[in-house]
């Protein structure tokens, strides 16, 4: 299926488990060398109690299958994860376009330094590196990079 066959919509409470499962599967494939700081049950609880009710959470669905999740907290892209088999199909592009539409004055996000594909993706979408850390401020203790996007003036 093409990304045109995928519905992009706001997440509902009932989406929490499926969204968490996309996150867990994507994390395992995209970041095999990074220790996940939380077990599966904690991640599912975090989606149900925090991400979906408190943040601007979007999902992509095809048929009855969730294939992507985007979480915004104001101008910060908190999470963007795709089901591994759906990477490279334009869903991430749609998520970034939506984030820019929701926050046209600028965005920021963090990604791990080891995540080369994510770094290239964000750079392709106009994000520039603003800061590098040694990872002491994230749960995984993994060196990371803060990227920012500002609209062209």
C-alpha positions as CSV (number, residue, x, y, z in Angstrom):
1,X,0.0,0.0,0.0
2,X,1.1,3.5,-0.7
3,X,1.0,6.2,2.0
4,X,-2.1,7.6,0.3
5,X,-4.0,4.5,1.7
6,X,-3.0,5.5,5.2
7,X,-5.3,7.6,7.4
8,X,-3.6,10.2,9.6
9,X,-5.6,11.2,12.6
10,X,-5.5,12.3,16.2
11,X,-4.9,9.4,18.6
12,X,-7.7,8.3,20.9
13,X,-7.5,6.5,24.2
14,X,-8.3,3.2,22.5
15,X,-5.2,3.6,20.4
16,X,-2.7,3.5,23.3
17,X,-1.7,-0.2,23.1
18,X,-1.3,-0.3,19.3
19,X,0.7,3.0,19.3
20,X,2.9,1.6,22.1
21,X,3.4,-1.6,20.1
22,X,4.5,0.4,17.0
23,X,7.0,2.3,19.2
24,X,8.4,-0.9,20.7
25,X,8.8,-2.6,17.4
26,X,10.3,0.4,15.7
27,X,12.7,1.1,18.6
28,X,13.9,-2.6,18.6
29,X,14.7,-2.5,14.8
30,X,16.0,1.1,14.5
31,X,18.0,1.2,17.7
32,X,19.3,-2.3,18.3
33,X,22.5,-1.1,20.1
34,X,20.6,1.3,22.4
35,X,19.3,-0.1,25.7
36,X,15.6,0.6,26.1
37,X,15.3,2.1,29.6
38,X,11.7,0.9,30.1
39,X,10.1,-2.5,29.8
40,X,7.2,-3.1,27.4
41,X,4.5,-2.7,30.2
42,X,6.0,0.7,31.2
43,X,6.0,1.9,27.6
44,X,2.3,0.8,27.1
45,X,1.4,2.5,30.4
46,X,3.3,5.7,29.3
47,X,1.3,5.8,26.1
48,X,-2.0,5.3,27.9
49,X,-1.5,7.6,30.9
50,X,0.8,10.3,29.5
51,X,1.4,10.6,25.7
52,X,-2.2,10.2,24.4
53,X,-4.1,12.1,27.1
54,X,-1.6,14.9,27.7
55,X,0.2,15.5,24.4
56,X,-0.8,16.2,20.8
57,X,-0.6,12.6,19.6
58,X,-1.2,11.5,16.0
59,X,-1.3,8.1,14.4
60,X,-1.4,6.6,11.0
61,X,-3.6,3.7,10.3
62,X,-4.2,1.4,7.3
63,X,-7.3,-0.8,7.6
64,X,-7.2,-1.9,11.2
65,X,-3.5,-1.7,11.5
66,X,-1.6,1.1,13.2
67,X,1.6,1.9,11.3
68,X,3.0,5.1,12.8
69,X,2.9,7.5,15.8
70,X,3.8,11.2,16.2
71,X,3.8,13.0,19.5
72,X,4.1,16.7,19.7
73,X,4.6,18.7,22.9
74,X,4.2,22.3,21.8
75,X,7.1,23.0,19.4
76,X,8.9,19.8,20.3
77,X,8.6,16.6,18.3
78,X,8.6,14.2,21.3
79,X,8.2,10.9,19.3
80,X,8.0,9.8,15.7
81,X,8.1,6.1,15.1
82,X,7.0,3.9,12.2
83,X,6.3,0.2,12.0
84,X,9.5,-1.2,10.5
85,X,7.8,-2.5,7.4
86,X,6.3,0.9,6.7
87,X,9.6,2.9,6.7
88,X,10.4,4.6,3.4
89,X,6.8,4.9,2.3
90,X,6.2,8.6,2.9
91,X,4.5,8.4,6.3
92,X,7.4,10.1,8.1
93,X,7.3,12.9,5.5
94,X,3.5,13.3,6.2
95,X,4.2,13.5,10.0
96,X,6.9,16.1,9.5
97,X,4.6,18.2,7.2
98,X,1.9,18.0,9.8
99,X,4.2,19.0,12.6
100,X,5.4,22.0,10.6
101,X,1.8,22.9,9.8
102,X,0.8,22.7,13.5
103,X,3.9,24.8,14.5
104,X,4.9,27.0,11.5
105,X,7.2,29.1,13.6
106,X,9.6,26.3,14.4
107,X,10.2,22.8,15.8
108,X,12.9,21.0,17.8
109,X,13.6,17.4,18.6
110,X,16.1,15.0,20.0
111,X,17.5,11.9,18.4
112,X,20.3,9.5,19.4
113,X,23.7,10.2,17.7
114,X,23.8,6.5,16.6
115,X,20.6,6.8,14.7
116,X,22.0,7.8,11.3
117,X,18.8,7.1,9.3
118,X,16.8,9.4,11.6
119,X,19.5,12.1,11.5
120,X,19.5,12.0,7.6
121,X,15.7,12.1,7.6
122,X,15.5,15.2,9.8
123,X,18.3,17.0,7.9
124,X,16.5,16.3,4.6
125,X,13.5,18.0,6.1
126,X,15.4,21.2,7.0
127,X,16.4,20.5,10.6
128,X,19.8,21.6,11.7
129,X,21.9,20.4,14.5
130,X,21.8,22.7,17.5
131,X,23.3,20.8,20.4
132,X,25.1,17.4,21.2
133,X,25.1,15.8,24.6
134,X,26.8,12.9,26.2
135,X,23.4,11.3,27.0
136,X,23.4,12.0,30.8
137,X,20.0,13.8,30.6
138,X,18.1,10.9,28.9
139,X,16.9,7.7,30.4
140,X,19.0,5.6,28.1
141,X,22.2,7.4,28.8
142,X,22.9,7.5,25.1
143,X,24.6,10.5,23.4
144,X,22.1,12.5,21.5
145,X,21.6,15.5,19.3
146,X,19.0,18.3,19.4
147,X,17.8,19.4,16.0
148,X,15.8,22.6,15.2
149,X,13.7,23.6,12.2
150,X,12.9,27.3,11.5
151,X,10.9,28.4,8.5
152,X,12.6,30.2,5.7
153,X,12.0,33.9,5.9
